[in-house]
Amino acid sequence: MTRILITGASGLLGSNLAIEWSKTDEIYGLFLNNRPELPRVVPAACDLLDAEGLRRLLGEVRPEVVVHAAAMTSVDACENDPAAAWAVNVQGTSNLMQACPPATRHLIYISTDYVFSGLRGHYTEADAPSPVNVYGRTKLDGERLIMGSPIPWTIVRTSFFGWSPGGGGRTVRRCFMEQSLASLESWNTVTAWTNRFSTPLLVNNLAQVLMEIARLGLTGLWHAGSEQRVSNWQLLRYLAECVGGGAQDGAAEGAATAAAATASAAVDLVKGAAFQSQPGLG
């Protein structure tokens, strides 16, 4: 049984990944404020900005695999407070990396399609990043830190959607889709981008991808997404049809958002579809 530590265990990806992985391995779920109540998962409270606390915790747990899913992910919040975004997404990543004990043999970093400008779309692992907002820039800085780690590493650029454990996503609202569903069920109007495209994975499928990456020991830079390129509007329209609510379309360039919009950050599954490692990235 492998000891695995997952940061952001109270978030959408971290919680779903922890639950799925705990069926076969020993899982420790790192959290800051919201203690995850997940079956078979050992909760571990620690602040990513507490470097000494992280060292003590990881020294006690001695994880063989570390999955770094925690981040400040709100694009507007990052734009409004770039110092906080840098602290969590960059300094926190550095602290975690340095806290990994000798027992850690694999470090998996969850990144984002926001490292691209979105001006072209269909990005592959070979394309140069070009972030246009604070969130994308801080995640790219985190990638660069991970690439310098002496521990075998994997960076997974992705986007995902789904439901938080418990209540089918209706009582625990942890992501935009869940918040939107709650609004639609209350017959409220939800505005979504018509020109912000991605290739999102269902979070449960992404969890399976990450587990397979760890099982096979795959390293390097990977893009993980679905084969279908969709807009936020298309996803929410489907939800609206399911619950009978109304979804209002909005163009990214005209929306009242603090951050520059990433209009078409869809990533292509060039090597990811076949799980073939790219030379020079392992």
N, C-alpha and C positions, 0 to 999 in steps of 0.2 A: 504494500500500500504506500503510495507516494504522498509526502507531505506538501501541500500546496497552499500558498497564501495569496489571497485575492484582495486588492485594495478596492475601495468603493463598493463594498459588499452590500450596502444598503441602497445602491443605485439600480437602475433598470438592468444593465448588463451584468454587473457584479452579482446581484442577487440571483438572477436566472442561471448564471454560470456556476455559482456556488452550489445551488440546489442540484443541478444536473451532475456536476463532478463529484458531489458528496456520495453518490451512489456507489462509487468505486474507489474513492481515495479519501485521505484525511484532509479536510478543508478548514482553513482558518480565514475568517472574513474580517478584514480591517475596516473600521468605520470611525467617523469623527463624532457626529451628534446623534444620528438615528441608529439605534442598536438593532441590527437585523435579527428577527426571530425566525430563523430558518432551520428546518430539520437537518440534523446530522452536521451542522456547521458550527464551529467554535468561534464565537464573536470575540474580536480583539480591538479594544479602543485605543487609538493613537492618532496624533496629529502628524501629518506628513511634514509639517514645518518644525516638528520637534525632533531634531536629528539624533540627539542622545536617546530619547525615548524609543525611536525606531530601532536604533542599534540594540538596545536592551531586548526589545520585543522579538526581533528577528533572531537574535542570539539565543533566546529561549525556545522559539518555535523551530528554528533550523529548517526552514522550508527548502525543499529541493527545486521547486518551481515557484516563481513569483509572477503573478499577472497583475500589471499595473493598469487598472481600469478607472481609478479615481481621477477626477479632473474638474476644473471649473469650466463647464461646457456651455453656459448661456452666452451666446454671441454678443448680445446687447450688454449683459453684465460685465463681460470682459472689456468691452469698448468703454464702458462708463468708469471702470476701475482697473486700468491696465496694470497697476502695481500689484493688486491682489491676484490678477490673472497670472502674472509672471511668478509670483510667490508660489502659488499652488501648482501651476502647470510646469514650471521650470525648476525652481528651487526644490519643490517637493519631490520631483522626479530625481534630482541629483541626490537628495537625502536618502531616498529609498535605495537607489543604486549603490550608494556607499555603505548602506546598512546591511546589505546582503552578506550573509556569512559564507565561509568556505563550502558549506553544504549545498549552497544554491548552484545548480548546474544549468538553469535556463531562466532567462528574464524575458517576459513577453509584455510589450508595450502597446497599448491600444491607442491608435492615432485616428486621424479623421480625414475626410475628403476636403475639408476646409484648408488644407495646406496648398490647394490649387486655387487659382483665380476664378475658375469657372467660365472663362471667356471662350474656351474651346470645347471642353467636355471630352469624354472617352479617354481619360488619362490612364497611362500604364505606369508600372514601376520605373520605367526608364525615363519618364518625363521629369523635368526639373520643377520643383515646387515653386509656387509663386503666390503666397498668401496675401490677401488684401485686407484682412482685419486682425485685430489683436489676438483673438482666439486661435486663428490659423497660425499666426507667427509664433505664439507661445508653444503650441503643439509641435511645430517644426523645430523649435529650439530644444524641446524635450527629445525629439527623435535624434538630434545631433548628439545630445548627451549619451543616449542609449548606444549609439553607434561607437562610442568611445569606451564602452564597458568591457572589462576583461572577461566578464561572464558571457557565455554564448547567448546571443540575443535574437529576438524576433520583433519586428515592428509590423503591426497590422493596421493598415489604413482602411477604414470602413465607415458605413452609416447603417443604422438599424432602427427598427421600430418594434413595438410589441407591448406586452402587459407585465406589470410588476406582479410578483407572487402575492397571493392573498386577495380575495375579492375580485378576481378576474380583471384587475385594473380599474375597477369602478370605485373602490373605497380608498385605495392608495394611489394617489396621483403623482407620478414621478416623472412623467415625460409629456411632451407636447401632444402626442396622440391621445394619451389618457385624459389630459385636461380637455382636449377638444371633444372627446367622446362624452365626457360629463356635461359639457356645454350643449352638445347636440341633443343629449337625452333630456335636457331641460328646455329644449326648443329655442335655444339661443343661436345666434348667427356666429359662425367662425370664419375668419378671414385667413386664407392660405395663399402661398405663392403659386402663380401659374407658370413662372419662368425660372423657378429654382428646382433643378433636376438632380436626382441622385439615383443610385442603384442599391436601395436599402435591402438589408437582410432581415428577416424575422429574427428577433433576438435569440430565440431557441435554436435556430439554425446556426447563428453565429457562435453560440456556445459550443455546438458540436464541432464547428470548424476549429475553434481554439483548442478544444480537447484533442483533436486529431493532430494539430500542429505540435502540441506538447508530446503526444504519444510517439509520433514519428521523429521527434527531435529536429523539426525543420527550423532553420535559422534564416536570417536575412530580412529583406523588405518584401512585404506582401500586400496586395490589394484583395480585400474580401467583400464581395457584393453579389447582388443578384444579377440575372441576365436581363432583367427588365428595367429600363430607364423610365422613371416616373417623376412627376412633380408632386410637391406637397398637396396641391389642389386635387390631383387625381386620387391620392390616398384618402384625403378627407371626404371627397365626394362619395367614395365607396362607403365610408363610415356613415355619412349622412343618409345614404340610401338604405342602409341597414337599420338605422334607428328613426328615420323619418324627420330628421332635422334639416337645417339649411346651411349650406357652405357658400361663402361669398369669395369670389376670386379676387386676387390682387397681384399686381406686377411688382417684382422685387425692387425695381428701380424707383418706383413711386411710393413705396411703403414707408411708414413712419418708423424706421428702425435706426438705431444709433450706429450700427455697423454696416460696412459695405457688404452688399449681398453677393453671395457666391452663386451665380445664376445657373451654372451647369457643371457641377463638380462630380458628375458621374464617373466612376472608375471602371475600367474594363478588366475583366478576368483573363489576363494573358497567361501568366504562369499559375495564378491561383486556382484556376479551374482544374488543372491537372496535378497540383501540388508538386511542381517541379522547381527545385531551387535555382535561383539566378546566380550565375558565377560571380564571385567577388563580393557577394553580400553576406555570406555565411560567416 
